[in-house]
Amino acid sequence: MHLPSQAEIFRYDKFQHFTYSLGIFLGGALLLPSLAIAGGTTIMIGLGKEIWDHYYGSGFCLYDMFANAIGIGAGWGLYVELARLL
């Protein structure tokens, strides 16, 4: 397992993990039957990407998974709030 330095934690890569997870979750929330399935699907996509990184890329990074989870949480909150307003 790759443990990045403190400087690496705040790299642009984490922002990408956050935004991609948020976008994938919102797309899933619109297309899939429930928010839980959208969240689970998004986390599995992120985990699959990290497993791929473990074998072929820069290594598995737990902080990337944290960024994915935060993106899913933000997407969930955004979806619920927009659904309430509309």
C-alpha positions in Angstrom: 0.0 0.0 0.0 1.3 3.4 -1.0 1.4 6.0 1.8 2.0 9.4 0.3 3.8 12.3 1.9 1.8 15.1 3.4 2.5 17.2 0.2 1.1 14.4 -2.0 -2.2 14.3 -0.1 -3.3 17.6 -1.5 -2.1 17.1 -5.0 -4.4 17.7 -8.0 -4.9 13.9 -8.2 -7.1 14.0 -5.1 -9.2 16.7 -6.6 -9.7 14.5 -9.7 -10.7 11.5 -7.6 -13.2 13.8 -5.7 -14.8 15.3 -8.9 -14.9 12.0 -10.9 -16.6 10.2 -8.0 -19.0 13.1 -7.6 -19.8 13.0 -11.3 -20.1 9.2 -11.5 -22.3 9.2 -8.5 -24.6 11.8 -9.9 -24.9 10.0 -13.2 -25.6 6.8 -11.3 -28.2 8.5 -9.2 -30.1 9.5 -12.3 -29.8 6.1 -14.1 -29.8 3.5 -11.3 -32.8 2.6 -9.1 -31.4 3.9 -5.8 -28.8 6.2 -4.3 -27.3 3.2 -2.4 -26.7 1.4 -5.7 -25.2 4.5 -7.2 -22.9 4.9 -4.2 -21.9 1.3 -4.2 -21.2 1.3 -7.9 -19.1 4.4 -7.7 -17.0 3.1 -4.8 -16.4 -0.2 -6.7 -15.3 1.8 -9.8 -12.9 3.8 -7.6 -11.6 0.6 -5.9 -11.1 -1.1 -9.2 -9.0 1.9 -10.4 -6.9 1.7 -7.2 -6.4 -2.1 -7.7 -5.3 -1.4 -11.2 -2.9 1.2 -9.9 -1.6 -1.3 -7.4 -0.5 -3.7 -10.2 0.2 -1.4 -13.1 0.4 2.2 -11.9 1.8 4.2 -9.0 0.4 1.9 -6.3 -2.7 1.7 -4.2 -3.4 4.9 -2.3 -5.8 5.0 0.6 -6.0 8.8 0.3 -7.4 8.4 -3.2 -10.1 6.2 -1.8 -10.9 8.8 0.9 -11.2 11.4 -1.9 -13.6 9.1 -3.7 -15.7 8.7 -0.6 -15.8 12.4 0.0 -16.9 12.9 -3.6 -19.7 10.4 -3.2 -20.8 12.1 0.0 -20.8 15.5 -1.7 -22.7 14.0 -4.7 -25.3 12.4 -2.4 -25.9 15.7 -0.5 -26.1 17.7 -3.8 -28.5 15.2 -5.3 -30.8 15.2 -2.2 -30.7 19.0 -1.9 -31.5 19.5 -5.7 -34.3 16.9 -5.5 -35.7 18.8 -2.5 -35.6 22.2 -4.4 -37.0 20.9 -7.6 
